[in-house]
Structure formats: structure tokens, C-alpha cells
Amino acid sequence: MTFVTKLSFESGDRTVLEETVADLKRSVERKGVECKGPHASPPEHARVQLYKRLAPGDQFSPWEYTVYTRRLEIHGSDDVAREMVDREFPDSIHVEVEVDRKKPLGQGRE
């Protein structure tokens, strides 16, 4: 049974995101494990209205920001994947982990 660990990283700080994901990929590859990515999604632009009071009325200029997303897949070695997920990531990066179990071709369902 093969495991695929999918890591998704989101951040408003593109430079820190790129450095963190590149460092993680280098570490995985140094250990001899197959790693696919990083795959980039188009940046998401958000706009948040800011009000001067709790009631509707006077507003400040809206707060605008961009969220960047990168994805990596670690195939096989669940020990290396666990080690990479246990790392400390910068506070500016949101990390999500998904683990899929892949059966070899030709095996029936359980």
C-alpha cells in the first residue's frame, strides 16, 4: 500500500512561502523520496471593508491583500512525510495536510 501525502501552503507573504516550500522540497529529495511540485494556484485577491463604527455608515479605505498557494505531494515514505509535517513553519504560512492511500493496480476493493 502506498501513501501520498498532499501538503497545501497558503500565505500572503510570497517570498517566505517560496523559500519555505523550496527548502521542504530539497529536504525531501535529499532523503531520496519522490516529491511532486510545487504546484502554484493563481493568487487570490481579497478585499475587506473596514467600518469606523459598529453600525453601518462611515468607512475606512478597504483592506486589500493577496493569498498565494503552493502544493507538494510526497509519494511513498510516510516516515519522511511525517518528519516534514512535524517541522516548524513560519506563522505567516497556513499548512494543510491530506493523506491518501493508493492501492497497487489490479488489487480489488476492501
Secondary structure as GFF3:
##gff-version 3
##sequence-region A 1 110
A	DSSP	beta_strand	2	11	.	.	.	ID=ss1
A	DSSP	alpha_helix	14	30	.	.	.	ID=ss2
A	DSSP	beta_strand	34	51	.	.	.	ID=ss3
A	DSSP	beta_strand	59	75	.	.	.	ID=ss4
A	DSSP	alpha_helix	78	85	.	.	.	ID=ss5
A	DSSP	beta_strand	93	102	.	.	.	ID=ss6
###
